[in-house]
Amino acid sequence: MAALIVRRFLSRPLCILPVSRRSYRGDSPLDSGQDLLEIPLPPWQYRPYEPLETKRARLLYESRKRGMLENCLLLSFFAKEHLNRMNEQQLDLYDRLINEPSNDWDIYYWATEAKPVPEVFQNEVMEMLREFTKNKNREQRLQQPDLE
């Protein structure tokens, strides 16, 4: 019986898939960067007439839906702990911080102090975020906090 199964298997044509080479170009000096596509984002807009509770709800949502897990976790926990205590000026600074930069990795690198913060974002909210990022209480932040 086993010989019959082996013969049937061997009599079928083999499906050979093309082998693709995968490599990482990284910061190669030969990389022209011409193949990169940057999608322009709409510019950040100050919303002076937005009610505070609406702004808090929007910022909570935007903190949770970032597009990269690291910032989803970091900003959702930060928002849960700090948004309800922020005054209107701090909410505007936070709004600008999470919505003006076109690259979420920049926010992550600034918060973790891997890169210097541009002067325009150097403010009390950035300091709060940097302090929060240090996680001095060693909290487990493995999934976003529940909505209340």
Phi, psi and chi 1 to 4 in degrees:
 res  aa     phi    psi   chi1   chi2   chi3   chi4
   1 MET       -  -45.3  177.4   82.8  163.2      -
   2 ALA   -62.6  -36.9      -      -      -      -
   3 ALA   -64.2  -36.3      -      -      -      -
   4 LEU   -65.2  -42.6  178.6   61.7      -      -
   5 ILE   -64.3  -42.5  -66.8  172.7      -      -
   6 VAL   -63.3  -43.6  170.3      -      -      -
   7 ARG   -62.4  -42.7  -98.2 -170.5 -104.1  136.2
   8 ARG   -63.0  -42.3  -77.9 -171.3 -177.3  167.4
   9 PHE   -62.9  -44.8  177.2   75.7      -      -
  10 LEU   -71.7  -23.1  -68.1  176.4      -      -
  11 SER   -80.9  -14.2   66.2      -      -      -
  12 ARG   -79.3  144.2  -67.8 -177.5 -177.4  172.1
  13 PRO   -68.2  140.3   19.3  -25.6      -      -
  14 LEU   -81.2  139.3  -67.6  175.1      -      -
  15 CYS   -94.3  112.5  179.4      -      -      -
  16 ILE  -106.8  118.6  -60.4  175.6      -      -
  17 LEU   -89.3  145.2  -61.1  173.9      -      -
  18 PRO   -64.3  141.7   19.6  -26.4      -      -
  19 VAL   -92.4  123.2  177.3      -      -      -
  20 SER  -102.0  144.6   63.7      -      -      -
  21 ARG   -89.1  130.2  -66.0 -171.1   66.9 -150.1
  22 ARG  -114.5  134.2  -60.3  179.5   76.1 -178.9
  23 SER  -149.0  163.8   61.7      -      -      -
  24 TYR  -108.5  121.5  171.3   71.9      -      -
  25 ARG   -83.5  -32.8  -71.1 -169.9  -29.4 -157.9
  26 GLY    55.0 -138.5      -      -      -      -
  27 ASP   -97.3   40.8  -63.5  -35.1      -      -
  28 SER   -58.9  136.7  166.3      -      -      -
  29 PRO   -64.1  -18.5   14.2  -20.6      -      -
  30 LEU   -82.5   -9.2  -57.9  176.1      -      -
  31 ASP   -77.7  114.1 -173.0    8.5      -      -
  32 SER   -79.1  -22.0   67.0      -      -      -
  33 GLY    77.7    4.7      -      -      -      -
  34 GLN   -70.9  -18.9  -67.6  176.0  -10.7      -
  35 ASP   -86.0   -2.3   59.4  -20.6      -      -
  36 LEU   -80.0  137.2  -64.6  177.3      -      -
  37 LEU  -114.4  119.5  174.3   66.5      -      -
  38 GLU  -107.8  119.8 -173.1  165.8  -29.9      -
  39 ILE   -89.4  120.5  -60.0  170.8      -      -
  40 PRO   -68.8  134.6   22.1  -27.5      -      -
  41 LEU   -96.4  150.8  -63.1  174.0      -      -
  42 PRO   -63.7  143.9   16.9  -23.8      -      -
  43 PRO   -66.0  150.3   21.8  -28.3      -      -
  44 TRP   -65.9  139.8  173.2   77.2      -      -
  45 GLN  -124.5  130.9  -66.9  179.9   -9.8      -
  46 TYR   -68.7  135.1  174.5   59.7      -      -
  47 ARG  -117.1   82.0  -57.9  174.5 -170.0 -157.9
  48 PRO   -68.9  -22.9   24.7  -31.7      -      -
  49 TYR  -104.2   11.0  -57.5  109.4      -      -
  50 GLU   -76.6  127.0 -176.4  176.1   34.0      -
  51 PRO   -59.4  146.6  -20.8   30.5      -      -
  52 LEU   -58.9  -42.0  -76.6 -178.1      -      -
  53 GLU   -66.6  -36.3  -72.1  -47.8  -53.9      -
  54 THR   -65.5  -42.2  -56.3      -      -      -
  55 LYS   -63.5  -44.0 -177.0  175.5  -69.5 -153.9
  56 ARG   -61.1  -43.7  -79.1 -170.5  176.3   95.9
  57 ALA   -64.6  -42.6      -      -      -      -
  58 ARG   -64.1  -45.1  177.7  177.3   57.0   79.9
  59 LEU   -66.0  -35.0  -68.7  173.3      -      -
  60 LEU   -62.6  -46.6  176.4   61.6      -      -
  61 TYR   -60.6  -48.6  174.7   83.5      -      -
  62 GLU   -66.3  -26.7  -68.6  173.4  -12.0      -
  63 SER   -71.9  -30.3  -63.8      -      -      -
  64 ARG   -86.6  -23.6  -65.7  175.6   64.5   90.4
  65 LYS  -115.2   76.7  -53.5  -64.4 -177.9 -171.7
  66 ARG   -99.4  -27.9  -61.7  -53.0  -55.6  172.4
  67 GLY    99.0   -9.5      -      -      -      -
  68 MET  -140.4  132.5   61.2  176.9  -87.7      -
  69 LEU   -57.1  -41.2  179.6   60.4      -      -
  70 GLU   -56.6  -47.2  -67.2   83.7   -8.6      -
  71 ASN   -76.0  -31.4  -83.5   -2.2      -      -
  72 CYS   -57.4  -47.1  -72.7      -      -      -
  73 LEU   -67.8  -51.6  -67.2  172.1      -      -
  74 LEU   -60.3  -52.1  177.4   63.3      -      -
  75 LEU   -74.5  -31.4  -64.4  177.2      -      -
  76 SER   -68.4  -40.4   64.8      -      -      -
  77 PHE   -68.2  -40.7  -84.7   98.9      -      -
  78 PHE   -60.8  -46.3  178.3   79.2      -      -
  79 ALA   -62.4  -41.9      -      -      -      -
  80 LYS   -61.4  -39.1 -178.4  175.8 -178.0  172.8
  81 GLU   -80.1  -33.0 -172.8  169.5  -44.9      -
  82 HIS  -114.2  -26.9  -68.3  -77.4      -      -
  83 LEU   -57.2  -42.5  -84.9 -175.6      -      -
  84 ASN   -70.1  -16.2  -72.9  -31.7      -      -
  85 ARG  -100.3   -7.2  -67.0 -174.8  -56.0 -154.2
  86 MET   -77.7  142.1  -73.1 -176.1 -179.7      -
  87 ASN   -83.5  178.0   60.6   37.2      -      -
  88 GLU   -60.6  -41.5 -172.0  171.5    4.0      -
  89 GLN   -64.5  -42.8  179.5 -173.4    9.9      -
  90 GLN   -65.4  -37.9  -69.8  171.1  -35.2      -
  91 LEU   -62.8  -39.9  -71.5  170.6      -      -
  92 ASP   -65.5  -39.6  -70.3  -22.9      -      -
  93 LEU   -64.5  -42.1  -68.4  171.4      -      -
  94 TYR   -65.5  -41.8 -176.6   65.9      -      -
  95 ASP   -57.1  -48.2 -173.1    5.9      -      -
  96 ARG   -64.3  -41.0 -175.3  174.3 -172.3 -176.2
  97 LEU   -60.7  -45.2  170.5   65.3      -      -
  98 ILE   -87.5  -12.3   67.4  171.4      -      -
  99 ASN  -115.9  -17.6  -71.4  -53.0      -      -
 100 GLU   -83.4  -46.2 -173.3  172.4  -43.8      -
 101 PRO   -61.9  138.4  -20.6   31.6      -      -
 102 SER   -83.7   -9.8   62.0      -      -      -
 103 ASN  -125.0  115.6 -174.1  -13.6      -      -
 104 ASP   -61.6  -27.1 -107.0   19.7      -      -
 105 TRP   -63.2  -31.5  -79.3  109.0      -      -
 106 ASP   -60.5  -47.1  -71.0  -22.8      -      -
 107 ILE   -59.1  -43.7  -61.2  169.0      -      -
 108 TYR   -62.3  -46.4  180.0   78.2      -      -
 109 TYR   -65.4  -36.5  -69.6  140.5      -      -
 110 TRP   -67.4  -44.1  -60.1  -24.8      -      -
 111 ALA   -64.3  -36.8      -      -      -      -
 112 THR   -89.8    3.7   58.6      -      -      -
 113 GLU    63.0   26.6  -58.5 -176.7   35.1      -
 114 ALA   -79.0  -25.2      -      -      -      -
 115 LYS  -135.6  151.5  -71.4 -173.5  177.1  179.4
 116 PRO   -68.7  146.7   19.2  -25.8      -      -
 117 VAL   -83.1  131.7  178.5      -      -      -
 118 PRO   -59.8  151.0  -19.9   29.0      -      -
 119 GLU   -57.1  -35.3 -162.8  169.9  -41.0      -
 120 VAL   -64.5  -25.3   69.1      -      -      -
 121 PHE  -104.6    3.2  -62.7  113.0      -      -
 122 GLN   -81.0   97.2 -168.2   70.6  -90.7      -
 123 ASN  -153.5 -176.5   54.5   52.5      -      -
 124 GLU   -64.5  -32.8   63.6 -176.2  -58.0      -
 125 VAL   -69.7  -38.7  172.4      -      -      -
 126 MET   -64.1  -38.8  176.4   55.8   76.3      -
 127 GLU   -64.7  -39.9  -70.5  -53.5  -45.8      -
 128 MET   -62.3  -43.4  -69.7  166.4   58.0      -
 129 LEU   -65.6  -42.7  179.5   59.1      -      -
 130 ARG   -62.5  -42.1  -76.9 -177.3  149.9 -175.9
 131 GLU   -65.4  -42.0 -167.1   61.4   31.1      -
 132 PHE   -62.9  -38.3 -179.2   80.8      -      -
 133 THR   -64.3  -27.6  -57.1      -      -      -
 134 LYS   -65.5  -21.7  -68.0  175.4 -175.4  173.2
 135 ASN    49.4   57.2 -165.0   11.1      -      -
 136 LYS   -62.9  -25.5  -68.8 -178.5  178.4  177.4
 137 ASN   -86.5    0.5  -65.0  -28.0      -      -
 138 ARG    55.2   45.3  -60.2  -68.8 -178.3 -133.2
 139 GLU   -71.0  147.6  -60.3  169.0  -36.4      -
 140 GLN   -84.4  119.7  -76.1 -163.0   -7.2      -
 141 ARG  -120.9   68.5  -60.3  173.0 -178.3  169.2
 142 LEU   -97.8  -19.1  -58.2  175.9      -      -
 143 GLN  -147.5  156.3   63.3 -176.2   22.9      -
 144 GLN   -60.1  147.5  -68.8 -174.6   -0.3      -
 145 PRO   -68.5  154.8   24.7  -32.3      -      -
 146 ASP   -67.0  149.3  -67.1  -28.2      -      -
 147 LEU   -79.2  142.3  -67.5  171.4      -      -
 148 GLU  -105.0      -  -64.0  171.7   -3.3      -
